[in-house]
Structures are given as structure tokens and as C-alpha cells.
Amino acid sequence: MFKRKLLGIYMSIYFITKISNPVSCMENGVNSLKEYLNNKFEIMKDRITLLEYDKYDREDIQHLHLNFHTVKELFLPFNCTSSSVFQIFNETFVLVDSQLYCMLPVSDKIILQFCKQLEHLNGKEILFAKATDFHGMGLLFVTLSIGYSYIYGYSKQEQQWVFLQAIKNKDFATDATFFVQNAHLYLVITNSNLKGAPLTIYKWTGIHFDEDSELFIGNCDGITSFTNNNHSEIIISTKIFSEKEFSTQVFEFKNGQLIKLQALNIPHPEHVIIYSLNSTIYVAIYNSGGNLHVLRWTGTYIR
């Protein structure tokens, strides 16, 4: 009811102000009053939608302060410049520089068992690593500071890792995520530079990833995803230095494209975690101010 009233008020104002000056209705190549009003109607719907989301943000976001304590300690085998922890087929691995280890819990500690020296990584700085498993194959995506990303495959049956392909980054790669839509596996890589960089989507062919599409949405700092009712939702954090602007955006992957669903008014996000509790999907966003914002996925948007 509130939304309908707002639409009525906006359209009444536009109709009264614009019909008194018909020439102004022909701006920007619009050649009819009907087309002009339809365009304004769509703009008003978008603005009201953002107002509604902002209302939900104020009312429903929970602000939590958390304290963490050590459960188990992990000792790395040597001094390293980078390390990443990931899971494939419920096995936990640790990538320490170019060396891959299996993580084994022992008593109150965790030990690392050497698995493999990954080719092409020796002596190079690793920015981040992401992993998934799909149709019986494990996939590891590793991004380097030299402007390239490498993809490795893992066979659980043979317990072997193989190099699959190299991808040249479009700009400075900041994050990546895997997701599945309509039985197809996709990889999204976010990038950043001073002028704004593209977000690139790749599609798995069964033996390698092919570039599928690009989307320009500004400087992307982080990305994560979750699947609900056969739809893949993508959450992207962007670098925005004004707290008055949206810095976290929610998209849905549909018909091969990312469709924007909403923007969340949470400034300076640093980490986004997706988890499920009692069949409900929650989104936890930890920002640079030390606050943890917990939101709930309703099935159509996050509130």
C-alpha cells in the first residue's frame, strides 16, 4: 500500500509539472508523452525500491560485536609469504606459497602433510586461492601478483593434482567465486583499478574455463555467492570511501547475465560470510569499523 501511494504521488507530480510544458517531454530523444511517463515511472519504481531496502536495512540488520578464541593452532612448516586454506570433497588443504599440504587434526593441534609442489607457482607471490568440486573433479583457482591466475584439477580417486590452464587477469584481481547455475559451473573474477575494472565471468567446459561475459560495476573488492531454489545469488563488495554510498551489491545470475537485485547500505565491508541455520540462509558482513552485520535471505532479497 505504501509503495502504491508513493507511485501515485510521484506520477501525479510528474504529470502535472510536465503536461504544462509539453516541449520538456521530448528531451533525450523521447518522442511521445506516453514513452516519457513510462520512463519516469520505471525510475520512480527503482527509487522506491531502494527506499524500501534502506528501510529494511535500518530495521532488520543486527549489529554484533564478537570475541574470538583459539580452538586449535596451525604451525606452518617454514616461513612463508602467503597461505590459503580451502576444502575439496570435504578434505582440507593448505596452500603455503607453492607447496600444497593436507590438513590433519591431531589432539589440540593441526599438522600438515605434504601433498604436492604446484607447478608455475614457485617463487611467485600468491594473492588468494579459491576452490570447489564439480562432477567428481576438484578445482583450485590461484591468483598471482604478476597478473595471471592458474587453475589446477584434483582427482579424489587418484589423489593427484594436475595443472589445467592459465588465465590472464584483466586488471588487478581482487577476489573470485565459483557457482553453479542450470548444471553449469561458472567462475567470477573481480578486478580493481583507479578507473574501474570489469568483473569477468567464465564458464567451465569440462576441461577448462572459457570467458563468458563481462560486467562493469566499479572497483570490486570482494565477491561471494550462494545458491537458493536453483538460483545463484552473487554478493559483491565495492571500494567506496563515502559511508553515504552503497558499498555492497546483490546480483542474481539469470539467463547468462548478472541482474542487480539490491544494494546494502553497509559501509566499508571487509569480509562476507554465507551460512545456513534451520533452513534459512544468512549473510554476515564484517566491516572495517569492527561491526558484524547479520542479514537474512528472504528468498527474493536480503534484509
C-alpha positions in Angstrom: 0.0 0.0 0.0 2.8 2.4 0.9 4.6 1.7 -2.4 1.4 2.2 -4.4 0.7 5.5 -2.7 4.2 6.7 -3.4 4.0 5.7 -7.1 0.7 7.6 -7.3 2.1 10.7 -5.8 5.2 10.7 -8.0 3.3 10.1 -11.2 0.8 12.9 -10.3 3.6 15.3 -9.7 5.3 14.4 -13.0 2.1 14.6 -14.9 1.1 18.0 -13.6 4.6 19.5 -14.0 5.3 18.1 -17.4 2.0 18.4 -19.2 2.1 22.1 -18.6 5.2 22.2 -20.7 4.9 19.6 -23.5 8.2 20.5 -25.0 10.1 19.3 -22.0 8.6 15.8 -22.6 10.6 15.4 -25.7 14.0 15.5 -24.0 16.8 13.0 -24.6 15.2 11.7 -27.9 11.9 10.7 -26.3 9.2 11.4 -28.9 6.0 10.8 -27.0 4.4 11.8 -23.7 3.5 8.2 -23.0 7.1 7.0 -23.5 8.4 9.8 -21.4 6.0 9.0 -18.5 6.8 5.3 -18.8 10.5 6.0 -18.4 9.8 8.2 -15.4 7.6 5.5 -13.9 10.4 3.0 -14.1 12.8 5.4 -12.5 10.4 6.1 -9.6 10.0 2.3 -9.1 13.8 1.9 -8.8 14.0 4.8 -6.3 11.2 3.5 -4.2 12.7 0.0 -4.2 16.0 1.5 -2.8 14.0 3.3 -0.2 12.3 0.1 0.9 15.7 -1.7 1.1 17.1 1.1 3.1 14.1 0.8 5.4 14.8 -2.9 5.8 18.5 -2.2 6.5 17.7 0.1 9.3 15.1 -2.1 11.0 16.5 -5.6 10.4 20.3 -5.5 10.4 21.7 -6.9 13.6 24.9 -5.3 14.9 27.1 -7.7 16.8 30.5 -7.4 18.5 32.3 -10.7 18.6 35.3 -12.0 20.5 37.3 -14.9 19.1 39.4 -17.5 20.9 41.9 -20.1 19.6 40.5 -23.6 19.1 43.5 -25.2 17.5 46.8 -24.0 16.4 48.2 -24.5 13.0 52.0 -24.5 12.6 53.3 -23.8 9.1 56.4 -25.8 8.2 58.5 -22.8 7.2 58.4 -19.0 6.9 56.1 -18.2 4.1 54.9 -15.2 2.2 51.3 -16.4 1.7 48.9 -19.2 2.7 45.3 -20.2 1.9 43.0 -22.8 3.4 40.3 -24.5 1.3 38.2 -27.6 1.2 37.6 -30.0 -1.7 35.5 -33.2 -1.3 35.4 -32.4 2.5 39.2 -32.7 2.6 41.0 -29.6 4.0 44.1 -28.4 2.2 46.6 -25.6 2.9 48.5 -23.9 0.1 51.7 -22.5 1.6 53.4 -20.5 -1.2 53.8 -23.1 -3.9 53.5 -26.1 -1.7 50.2 -27.9 -1.1 49.5 -29.7 2.2 46.7 -31.8 3.6 45.4 -30.7 7.0 45.2 -33.4 9.7 43.9 -32.7 13.2 45.9 -34.2 16.0 44.9 -33.7 19.6 44.7 -29.9 20.2 46.9 -29.1 17.2 46.8 -29.4 13.4 49.6 -30.9 11.4 50.3 -30.6 7.7 51.1 -33.5 5.4 52.9 -32.6 2.2 50.9 -33.3 -0.9 52.5 -31.7 -4.0 54.6 -28.8 -5.2 52.3 -27.0 -7.6 53.9 -26.0 -10.9 54.2 -22.4 -12.1 53.9 -21.1 -8.5 57.4 -21.4 -7.2 58.9 -18.0 -6.2 55.7 -16.1 -7.1 53.5 -14.1 -4.8 50.0 -15.6 -4.3 47.2 -13.1 -3.7 44.4 -15.5 -3.0 43.1 -19.0 -3.8 39.6 -20.4 -4.2 38.4 -24.0 -4.6 35.3 -26.1 -5.4 34.4 -29.6 -6.6 32.2 -30.3 -9.6 31.2 -33.6 -11.2 33.8 -35.6 -9.4 36.7 -33.1 -10.0 38.2 -30.7 -7.6 39.2 -27.3 -8.9 41.7 -24.9 -7.4 41.9 -21.3 -8.6 45.1 -19.4 -7.6 45.7 -15.7 -8.4 49.3 -14.3 -8.5 50.6 -10.7 -8.3 52.2 -11.0 -11.7 48.8 -10.6 -13.4 48.0 -14.3 -14.1 45.7 -16.8 -12.4 46.3 -20.6 -12.6 43.7 -23.4 -12.3 44.5 -26.9 -11.1 42.4 -30.0 -11.1 42.2 -32.7 -8.4 41.2 -36.3 -8.7 40.0 -37.7 -5.5 40.1 -41.3 -6.7 43.7 -41.0 -7.9 44.7 -38.4 -5.2 46.5 -36.4 -7.9 46.8 -32.7 -8.8 47.3 -31.5 -12.4 47.7 -28.1 -14.0 44.7 -27.2 -16.2 45.1 -23.7 -17.5 46.4 -20.1 -17.1 44.1 -17.0 -17.2 45.5 -13.5 -17.8 43.8 -11.2 -15.4 42.0 -8.2 -16.8 43.4 -5.8 -14.1 44.4 -6.2 -10.5 42.4 -9.3 -9.5 40.9 -8.9 -6.0 38.7 -11.9 -5.5 36.8 -14.8 -7.1 34.0 -17.2 -6.6 32.6 -20.4 -8.1 28.8 -21.0 -8.5 26.6 -23.5 -10.3 23.6 -22.5 -12.4 21.5 -24.9 -14.6 24.0 -27.7 -14.1 26.8 -25.5 -15.4 29.8 -24.3 -13.4 30.9 -20.7 -13.5 33.9 -18.7 -12.2 33.6 -15.0 -11.5 36.8 -12.9 -11.1 36.6 -9.4 -9.7 39.1 -6.7 -10.6 40.1 -3.2 -9.5 41.9 -0.1 -10.7 41.7 3.6 -10.4 39.3 4.0 -13.3 37.1 1.0 -12.6 37.7 -2.6 -13.8 35.4 -5.3 -15.3 34.0 -8.3 -13.5 34.7 -11.3 -15.7 32.5 -14.5 -15.8 34.0 -17.8 -17.1 32.1 -21.0 -17.9 33.5 -24.5 -17.3 33.6 -26.6 -20.5 34.6 -29.9 -18.7 38.3 -29.4 -19.4 38.9 -25.7 -19.0 37.2 -22.3 -18.4 36.1 -20.1 -21.3 35.3 -16.4 -20.9 31.5 -15.9 -21.0 30.8 -12.3 -20.3 31.9 -9.0 -18.6 30.2 -6.5 -16.3 31.4 -3.1 -15.3 30.2 -2.2 -11.8 33.2 -0.2 -10.4 36.1 -1.3 -8.3 35.2 -4.7 -6.9 36.9 -5.6 -3.6 35.3 -8.9 -2.8 32.8 -11.4 -4.0 30.9 -14.5 -2.7 27.9 -16.4 -3.7 25.2 -18.9 -2.6 22.5 -21.0 -4.3 18.9 -21.0 -3.4 16.0 -22.6 -5.2 18.2 -23.3 -8.3 19.2 -19.6 -8.5 22.7 -18.3 -7.8 22.9 -15.0 -5.8 26.2 -13.1 -6.1 27.2 -10.6 -3.4 29.9 -8.0 -4.5 31.7 -5.5 -2.3 33.0 -2.4 -3.9 35.6 0.2 -2.8 33.6 3.3 -1.8 35.1 5.8 0.6 32.0 7.6 1.5 29.7 6.0 4.0 26.7 7.6 2.4 27.0 5.4 -0.7 26.2 1.7 -1.1 29.2 -0.5 -1.0 27.7 -4.0 -1.1 25.5 -5.1 -4.1 23.5 -8.2 -4.6 23.0 -9.8 -8.0 21.3 -12.8 -9.4 22.7 -14.8 -12.3 19.9 -15.3 -14.7 19.8 -16.2 -18.4 23.6 -15.9 -18.6 23.7 -12.4 -17.1 24.1 -10.8 -13.7 20.9 -9.0 -12.7 21.1 -6.4 -9.9 18.6 -7.2 -7.1 19.5 -4.6 -4.4 22.2 -2.6 -2.7 23.0 -2.8 1.0 23.9 0.3 3.0 26.8 -1.2 4.9 29.9 0.9 4.6 33.4 -0.5 4.1 32.8 -4.3 4.1 35.8 -6.4 4.6 34.5 -10.0 4.9 31.2 -11.6 3.8 30.3 -15.0 5.1 27.3 -17.0 3.9 25.9 -19.6 6.3 22.7 -21.6 6.8 20.8 -22.2 10.0 17.5 -24.0 10.3 17.0 -23.9 6.5 17.4 -20.1 6.5 20.3 -18.5 4.6 22.1 -15.7 6.5 24.7 -13.2 5.2 27.2 -11.9 7.8 29.1 -8.8 6.7 32.1 -7.7 8.8 33.2 -4.1 8.1 36.3 -2.0 8.9 34.5 -0.4 11.8 34.7 -3.7 13.7 30.9 -4.4 13.4 29.4 -7.6 12.2 26.1 -7.1 10.3 23.9 -10.2 10.1 21.1 -10.2 7.5 18.7 -12.8 6.3 17.9 -14.0 2.8 14.1 -13.9 2.3 14.0 -15.8 -1.0 13.9 -12.6 -3.1 16.2 -10.2 -1.3 18.4 -9.7 1.7 17.0 -7.8 4.7 
